[in-house]
Amino acid sequence: MNKTTFALFFGNRGFFPASLIASARREMSSALKELGHDVLMLEEAATRHGAVETVQEGATYARFLREHRGQYGGVILCLPNFGDENGAVAALKDADAPILVQAYPDELHRMAPEVRRDAFCGKFSIMDVFCQNGIPFTALKPHTIHPETPTFAAQVDHFDRLCRVVGRLRELRVGAIGARTTAFKTVRIDELALQRHGITMETLDLSDVFARMAALSESDAALREKKEALLALASWEGVPERALDQVARLGTVLDAIIAELALDAVAVRCWIEMQQQLGISPCILLGDLNDRGIPAACEVDVGNAVTMAALAAASGDAATCLDWNNNYGEEEEKCILFHCGPVPPSLMAGRGQVADHAILANAVGKGCGYGCNTGRIAPAPFTFGSMLTEEGQLRFYLGEGRFTEDPIPAEFFGCAGVAQIERLQDVLQTIGYEGHRHHTSATRGHVLAPVQEAFERYLGYDVCVP
């Protein structure tokens, strides 16, 4: 997991002692480095004490940020003392990155005028004037915190995940491989709404994909490597060689397309042409892409490909696209989440078995859908969500639950897990009334809070937490 590089900003008020700035520069940079973050700091000689008080010093800091554009994913605004809001606005109004406002706490035995900080009050002034200037920022509880504490480490973890989501989605490039399946109007998407939010959608026809697959030579090095990689991912016992060859060809072509178009995520038309014309299903390829950091949704569900990108960025783990599929007996807070076989191997409980598509076999015949990586989802806490477009807006829901160790019948096809979600029936009602898909995206861990804040505060999305 690549942690965010932070640009550090230190606010100042001139009548507070310079020693507070000097110690903050040491403590903050040291604490962040111990947490695994690289930092960028203005040279101490560039302004008075290397901090910002005046508008002129703010302009110096703004120039510093411009010179390092693209090298930082977030800014930590540190207030060792009260700080000056005018200098902060001048410095950070064009930061183009999330901003965490941190204020040092006063100590009750150090409250004399020459040693107290008053950052408690100064934080309010910064927040007030940032609101006046339309500068989005993050402020976490408690109101004041020392950087050398576990609580601050937790704040940084939240902010890091938030920054990764913002950075990932601001210029996301997602590929729609094939047209939307006619039967699935549930995955319709507004391409212009995506573009207005900085998400570019590239579209490709399956005929081009199939032609490129057929053109691959048996001696192609990338094709040989793909076969070896696929054999390592799961058991292929009983799978015909021609199916392995076709899946490997498809995987080789998808890798090439992703590289050529610089795609960050994909959504693939996975039926019914692949089964009819190629005799395969692409599921195991999608799971592998997710484990390799390329969110990949099936059924051309671009909305969930975008959601998966956000969830994966926040968790630092793979994401997967699942169906809200079955009730779990009479248990109202449990259900079965499932898909045919695109769950990333890293999220599965043990090694999967590549199988024919037992459901589509009813339409195309047996032996025409090999490629489903079947098994079970490993027990773990998870965060889920999905996205649709409506009237030019991106609308999400988010939630948290856990995959349990509850058994699923052996004859249940695909890769599935029993999900336990508090107030599940209310959640399902809300999702249904809001018009969301039958799919949901999921990633390991509880990361709802930073994702929600990234969506609402910095990206301008609508979010529902049922």
Phi and psi in degrees as a GROMACS rama.xvg file:
@    title "Ramachandran Plot"
@    xaxis  label "Phi"
@    yaxis  label "Psi"
@TYPE xy
-83.6734  114.225  ASN-2
-80.9699  155.462  LYS-3
-68.6036  139.201  THR-4
-85.8571  129.777  THR-5
-108.656  137.422  PHE-6
-88.1166  129.561  ALA-7
-99.2563  132.235  LEU-8
-120.472  132.884  PHE-9
-118.974  118.728  PHE-10
-84.9734  156.123  GLY-11
-148.32  151.212  ASN-12
-126.215  126.876  ARG-13
-59.1887  -26.6901  GLY-14
-85.7523  3.11201  PHE-15
-91.1848  153.889  PHE-16
-66.216  140.799  PRO-17
-62.6372  -25.7035  ALA-18
-60.9672  -28.8634  SER-19
-65.2003  -38.2436  LEU-20
-68.7012  -46.5111  ILE-21
-59.9639  -44.7691  ALA-22
-68.3721  -36.4782  SER-23
-64.5316  -40.7775  ALA-24
-59.8558  -41.818  ARG-25
-68.9743  -49.1715  ARG-26
-67.6285  -43.2368  GLU-27
-67.4119  -48.3989  MET-28
-64.028  -39.514  SER-29
-65.9531  -44.1597  SER-30
-61.8282  -43.2909  ALA-31
-68.0011  -39.7136  LEU-32
-64.8235  -37.3883  LYS-33
-65.414  -26.8065  GLU-34
-85.5173  0.674263  LEU-35
95.1124  15.0363  GLY-36
-105.704  137.925  HIS-37
-80.3108  152.165  ASP-38
-132.418  151.662  VAL-39
-117.955  129.264  LEU-40
-130.536  139.066  MET-41
-59.8575  138.019  LEU-42
-56.1245  140.842  GLU-43
-60.7508  -31.1177  GLU-44
-82.6113  -8.16396  ALA-45
-70.3183  -29.9472  ALA-46
-140.759  179.889  THR-47
-64.7488  109.747  ARG-48
69.5701  10.3444  HIS-49
74.4945  19.5419  GLY-50
-117.109  -177.54  ALA-51
-126.867  124.041  VAL-52
-123.249  -48.2802  GLU-53
-96.4014  167.485  THR-54
-61.6504  -37.5672  VAL-55
-63.4808  -42.8501  GLN-56
-67.0512  -32.499  GLU-57
-61.8892  -39.8207  GLY-58
-64.6256  -36.3054  ALA-59
-62.4935  -43.6032  THR-60
-68.0483  -39.3775  TYR-61
-60.2637  -39.3933  ALA-62
-64.3255  -38.916  ARG-63
-58.798  -43.8377  PHE-64
-65.4232  -42.0763  LEU-65
-60.2785  -39.2731  ARG-66
-68.1415  -22.2731  GLU-67
-113.462  20.1033  HIS-68
-55.6826  133.708  ARG-69
89.5851  -9.34678  GLY-70
-99.8337  -9.21209  GLN-71
-131.2  149.995  TYR-72
-110.605  -6.63671  GLY-73
-164.778  161.949  GLY-74
-120.054  133.551  VAL-75
-106.553  113.605  ILE-76
-89.4904  105.018  LEU-77
-98.4471  129.032  CYS-78
-111.951  92.4977  LEU-79
-68.2109  -26.424  PRO-80
-138.156  -161.484  ASN-81
-54.177  -41.9656  PHE-82
79.6879  163.846  GLY-83
-117.673  120.748  ASP-84
-71.0571  -31.4231  GLU-85
-68.2871  -42.569  ASN-86
-64.4128  -36.8449  GLY-87
-65.9635  -41.0057  ALA-88
-62.9308  -46.6888  VAL-89
-60.0562  -36.007  ALA-90
-75.9678  -36.4685  ALA-91
-117.961  2.7842  LEU-92
-63.7831  -24.8708  LYS-93
-117.021  30.2157  ASP-94
-65.0037  -29.9582  ALA-95
57.3381  39.0422  ASP-96
-160.497  155.873  ALA-97
-58.5432  148.418  PRO-98
-125.518  123.05  ILE-99
-99.2696  123.61  LEU-100
-95.1645  116.786  VAL-101
-118.917  136.478  GLN-102
-126.443  134.157  ALA-103
-69.1747  145.07  TYR-104
-84.2643  147.873  PRO-105
-78.9534  157.05  ASP-106
-112.593  134.568  GLU-107
-60.9243  -27.0649  LEU-108
-90.0087  5.80446  HIS-109
-133.163  67.2316  ARG-110
-117.596  7.6723  MET-111
-67.5008  153.475  ALA-112
-54.046  -31.1053  PRO-113
-82.4179  -8.47922  GLU-114
-129.535  -13.566  VAL-115
-77.7361  161.132  ARG-116
-102.899  -45.8213  ARG-117
64.3451  20.5948  ASP-118
-66.95  -25.2955  ALA-119
-53.3929  -48.2588  PHE-120
-74.2264  -41.7123  CYS-121
-61.3657  -30.7203  GLY-122
-62.8116  -38.574  LYS-123
-61.3787  -42.102  PHE-124
-64.0356  -41.8049  SER-125
-61.2565  -48.3531  ILE-126
-61.9847  -41.496  MET-127
-59.8295  -52.634  ASP-128
-72.5476  -30.9309  VAL-129
-62.7632  -42.1232  PHE-130
-60.3114  -43.0303  CYS-131
-60.3761  -33.6138  GLN-132
-95.9934  4.15896  ASN-133
67.7312  31.3728  GLY-134
-96.8136  111.81  ILE-135
-69.5144  145.967  PRO-136
-152.593  166.522  PHE-137
-118.467  132.882  THR-138
-133.458  123.95  ALA-139
-113.142  160.816  LEU-140
-88.2141  143.713  LYS-141
-75.7174  166.964  PRO-142
-61.3367  -37.5939  HIS-143
-121.825  146.561  THR-144
-157.135  139.852  ILE-145
-86.968  138.803  HIS-146
-66.0622  -14.8327  PRO-147
-98.9187  42.3441  GLU-148
-130.618  153.835  THR-149
-60.5607  -32.5967  PRO-150
-64.7211  -39.8227  THR-151
-66.4237  -37.1088  PHE-152
-58.6601  -39.3461  ALA-153
-66.9885  -38.4057  ALA-154
-62.5765  -42.5688  GLN-155
-64.3468  -38.6797  VAL-156
-59.901  -46.8244  ASP-157
-58.3291  -48.2867  HIS-158
-67.6873  -38.1701  PHE-159
-59.2669  -47.8455  ASP-160
-63.4682  -42.4779  ARG-161
-57.7073  -47.1483  LEU-162
-62.8833  -38.3049  CYS-163
-65.3903  -38.1253  ARG-164
-64.1211  -47.8651  VAL-165
-60.8262  -47.2273  VAL-166
-62.2435  -35.9227  GLY-167
-70.5133  -42.3315  ARG-168
-89.9791  -17.1612  LEU-169
-63.4751  -31.6619  ARG-170
-135.969  45.4362  GLU-171
-72.0543  138.567  LEU-172
-117.615  115.852  ARG-173
-118.108  133.844  VAL-174
-100.497  130.546  GLY-175
-99.2984  106.209  ALA-176
-93.6597  96.8828  ILE-177
98.6563  158.299  GLY-178
-76.7985  157.965  ALA-179
-59.7233  134.271  ARG-180
-60.6738  129.221  THR-181
-53.9825  -39.2353  THR-182
-68.8641  -19.3358  ALA-183
-104.977  71.9967  PHE-184
-70.3411  -9.31071  LYS-185
-66.9128  -16.9847  THR-186
-109.953  19.7914  VAL-187
-62.5726  146.475  ARG-188
-143.146  149.268  ILE-189
-97.3407  105.451  ASP-190
-63.7229  -36.1929  GLU-191
-69.1019  -36.35  LEU-192
-62.402  -41.2742  ALA-193
-59.8762  -46.6571  LEU-194
-63.3245  -37.5955  GLN-195
-65.6777  -18.4844  ARG-196
-103.837  17.8712  HIS-197
83.8167  10.0134  GLY-198
-105.469  116.551  ILE-199
-94.6792  131.201  THR-200
-110.829  121.681  MET-201
-105.458  138.641  GLU-202
-118.056  141.755  THR-203
-134.776  150.239  LEU-204
-91.9481  143.186  ASP-205
-63.9859  -27.9224  LEU-206
-60.2564  -37.7433  SER-207
-67.1699  -40.3355  ASP-208
-61.6394  -46.5727  VAL-209
-64.2953  -39.6224  PHE-210
-63.9206  -41.1544  ALA-211
-67.6911  -34.6132  ARG-212
-62.5682  -46.2285  MET-213
-64.4012  -29.1089  ALA-214
-79.4248  -11.6665  ALA-215
-67.9401  134.324  LEU-216
-80.8144  146.611  SER-217
-57.8659  -27.0374  GLU-218
-88.9716  1.9241  SER-219
-59.9855  126.227  ASP-220
-63.3746  -40.3357  ALA-221
-64.029  -36.3584  ALA-222
-66.5328  -43.9112  LEU-223
-61.7944  -42.8971  ARG-224
-64.8227  -37.4377  GLU-225
-64.6461  -42.1009  LYS-226
-60.4833  -43.6389  LYS-227
-62.881  -41.3761  GLU-228
-65.2678  -41.0352  ALA-229
-65.8697  -40.2881  LEU-230
-63.5247  -27.1242  LEU-231
-80.862  -17.4806  ALA-232
-79.5422  -33.9548  LEU-233
-158.535  174.194  ALA-234
-81.0969  131.098  SER-235
-109.315  19.6838  TRP-236
-58.1013  128.545  GLU-237
84.3634  -2.75117  GLY-238
-87.7755  129.225  VAL-239
-60.7189  145.942  PRO-240
-58.8677  -37.2621  GLU-241
-65.0318  -30.9969  ARG-242
-70.7614  -44.1734  ALA-243
-57.8187  -42.7379  LEU-244
-62.0385  -44.1011  ASP-245
-68.4366  -40.6054  GLN-246
-62.6305  -41.2488  VAL-247
-65.1903  -38.5841  ALA-248
-63.066  -44.9668  ARG-249
-62.1077  -43.5753  LEU-250
-62.8394  -38.7278  GLY-251
-64.0915  -42.6837  THR-252
-68.3214  -42.6002  VAL-253
-60.9324  -41.6756  LEU-254
-59.1041  -42.3427  ASP-255
-65.2868  -41.8559  ALA-256
-64.608  -43.4772  ILE-257
-59.2003  -41.8682  ILE-258
-69.4248  -43.467  ALA-259
-63.4455  -40.3837  GLU-260
-98.2366  5.07607  LEU-261
51.6474  48.7994  ALA-262
-80.0751  141.02  LEU-263
-97.3824  -19.5908  ASP-264
-157.69  159.974  ALA-265
-140.143  155.867  VAL-266
-133.574  125.829  ALA-267
-114.596  136.643  VAL-268
-75.406  108.158  ARG-269
-103.756  -5.29926  CYS-270
-154.98  149.855  TRP-271
-116.959  -0.639198  ILE-272
-63.2129  -37.8322  GLU-273
-62.4659  -38.5443  MET-274
-73.057  -42.513  GLN-275
-70.3602  -40.892  GLN-276
-99.395  -29.4081  GLN-277
-111.941  -18.9137  LEU-278
73.3641  27.0516  GLY-279
-140.005  168.515  ILE-280
-122.462  146.121  SER-281
-90.8275  9.90881  PRO-282
-52.9024  -50.7353  CYS-283
-62.7182  -30.0666  ILE-284
-66.2853  -38.7685  LEU-285
-67.8501  -41.8143  LEU-286
-61.1714  -40.9383  GLY-287
-65.5425  -42.0626  ASP-288
-58.4518  -42.8183  LEU-289
-61.9971  -40.6248  ASN-290
-68.2296  -22.755  ASP-291
-91.7356  6.17857  ARG-292
91.5981  10.9267  GLY-293
-111.944  98.2921  ILE-294
-54.9373  129.274  PRO-295
-135.349  116.456  ALA-296
-105.489  153.226  ALA-297
-95.1678  175.5  CYS-298
56.3361  30.8188  GLU-299
50.3376  38.267  VAL-300
-87.1755  83.227  ASP-301
-63.496  -37.0526  VAL-302
-58.859  -41.5675  GLY-303
-78.2407  -25.5824  ASN-304
-61.8144  -41.0062  ALA-305
-65.317  -44.4313  VAL-306
-62.0258  -42.2382  THR-307
-60.6223  -39.6148  MET-308
-60.4157  -41.5961  ALA-309
-67.6243  -46.7315  ALA-310
-64.3392  -41.2626  LEU-311
-65.8311  -38.3358  ALA-312
-62.4906  -39.6119  ALA-313
-72.5687  -40.7967  ALA-314
-83.198  -25.6439  SER-315
73.0314  14.4282  GLY-316
-125.759  174.46  ASP-317
-72.086  158.052  ALA-318
-119.928  166.393  ALA-319
-145.607  157.193  THR-320
-106.793  125.304  CYS-321
-129.833  157.5  LEU-322
-88.7382  139.413  ASP-323
-72.7626  99.6172  TRP-324
-109.684  -46.7743  ASN-325
-144.312  148.535  ASN-326
-69.9376  161.291  ASN-327
-115.341  86.3395  TYR-328
57.9846  -131.389  GLY-329
-99.9357  6.82766  GLU-330
-83.1854  111.235  GLU-331
-75.5915  -15.6351  GLU-332
-104.955  16.9164  GLU-333
-131.395  147.507  LYS-334
-150.767  170.632  CYS-335
-102.836  121.539  ILE-336
-99.0581  136.145  LEU-337
-151.36  152.952  PHE-338
-151.091  170.213  HIS-339
-63.2617  -27.7155  CYS-340
161.423  20.4519  GLY-341
-94.3843  11.1014  PRO-342
-66.8038  130.748  VAL-343
-57.0663  137.549  PRO-344
-52.4366  -32.7484  PRO-345
-66.4559  -19.1337  SER-346
-99.2543  0.17184  LEU-347
-93.9773  154.461  MET-348
-88.4188  86.0242  ALA-349
93.2955  177.611  GLY-350
-73.1587  133.017  ARG-351
-81.9945  168.502  GLY-352
-119.186  121.505  GLN-353
-72.2273  131.031  VAL-354
-139.219  166.405  ALA-355
-69.0746  157.097  ASP-356
-82.3978  96.9651  HIS-357
-64.8835  -25.2732  ALA-358
-82.3102  -49.1709  ILE-359
-68.2372  -17.4176  LEU-360
-57.9378  -26.0348  ALA-361
-65.22  -24.2102  ASN-362
-102.446  -35.9353  ALA-363
-111.502  -6.07586  VAL-364
95.0746  157.636  GLY-365
-70.516  147.864  LYS-366
83.9953  7.4423  GLY-367
-109.435  9.01004  CYS-368
-138.53  30.355  GLY-369
-63.1195  139.324  TYR-370
139.674  -4.56878  GLY-371
-80.0399  122.055  CYS-372
-89.2751  95.9241  ASN-373
-91.9826  152.053  THR-374
163.956  -146.39  GLY-375
-135.093  150.247  ARG-376
-79.9908  134.462  ILE-377
-68.0479  141.517  ALA-378
-60.1113  134.742  PRO-379
-179.393  155.052  ALA-380
-67.0619  150.569  PRO-381
-148.75  158.835  PHE-382
-113.822  139.51  THR-383
-129.385  163.004  PHE-384
-179.884  171.947  GLY-385
-158.107  169.048  SER-386
-141.223  144.709  MET-387
-136.667  164.751  LEU-388
-110.295  140.407  THR-389
-153.017  121.351  GLU-390
51.971  43.8333  GLU-391
81.5517  -0.824025  GLY-392
-106.679  153.643  GLN-393
-99.6421  119.392  LEU-394
-117.176  125.036  ARG-395
-118.45  156.831  PHE-396
-121.636  154.147  TYR-397
-138.587  148.678  LEU-398
-160.312  173.687  GLY-399
-133.705  151.211  GLU-400
-162.788  -159.128  GLY-401
-149.338  143.507  ARG-402
-82.7022  128.017  PHE-403
-95.7606  179.021  THR-404
-94.1351  9.93914  GLU-405
-59.7129  140.04  ASP-406
-73.711  151.486  PRO-407
-120.573  136.93  ILE-408
-50.187  140.982  PRO-409
-59.6012  -31.9874  ALA-410
-79.438  -2.28743  GLU-411
-69.0931  118.391  PHE-412
-76.328  150.953  PHE-413
94.9353  -155.72  GLY-414
-121.506  121.505  CYS-415
-142.683  163.744  ALA-416
-149.191  150.974  GLY-417
-85.4874  120.118  VAL-418
-102.494  129.828  ALA-419
-107.562  121.12  GLN-420
-132.54  124.944  ILE-421
-60.0952  134.484  GLU-422
56.9474  41.2728  ARG-423
-54.8437  -41.8306  LEU-424
-63.4275  -37.5432  GLN-425
-68.0734  -39.2056  ASP-426
-59.6364  -46.6056  VAL-427
-64.9759  -38.1193  LEU-428
-60.8984  -46.7001  GLN-429
-63.0467  -46.8018  THR-430
-58.5338  -43.626  ILE-431
-66.6458  -46.0899  GLY-432
-67.9568  -25.9475  TYR-433
-81.6448  -6.43419  GLU-434
81.4542  24.7037  GLY-435
-80.8084  167.377  HIS-436
-69.6796  171.694  ARG-437
-82.0399  -5.71068  HIS-438
-95.4168  153.988  HIS-439
-140.811  146.476  THR-440
-94.8382  148.848  SER-441
-144.92  145.956  ALA-442
-139.763  156.062  THR-443
-70.878  140.848  ARG-444
98.4062  161.266  GLY-445
-100.085  102.21  HIS-446
-128.541  22.6342  VAL-447
-57.6771  -46.0634  LEU-448
-58.7467  -51.9059  ALA-449
-66.8189  -33.1195  PRO-450
-66.2082  -45.5467  VAL-451
-60.4748  -44.1835  GLN-452
-66.0991  -40.3374  GLU-453
-59.9422  -45.0205  ALA-454
-63.4609  -49.6757  PHE-455
-80.0556  -45.4479  GLU-456
-83.2024  -34.8495  ARG-457
-113.78  -25.6506  TYR-458
-106.69  -13.1925  LEU-459
75.3287  27.9515  GLY-460
-91.9457  158.091  TYR-461
-89.7341  132.332  ASP-462
-129.289  134.247  VAL-463
-117.872  132.494  CYS-464
-114.462  94.3559  VAL-465
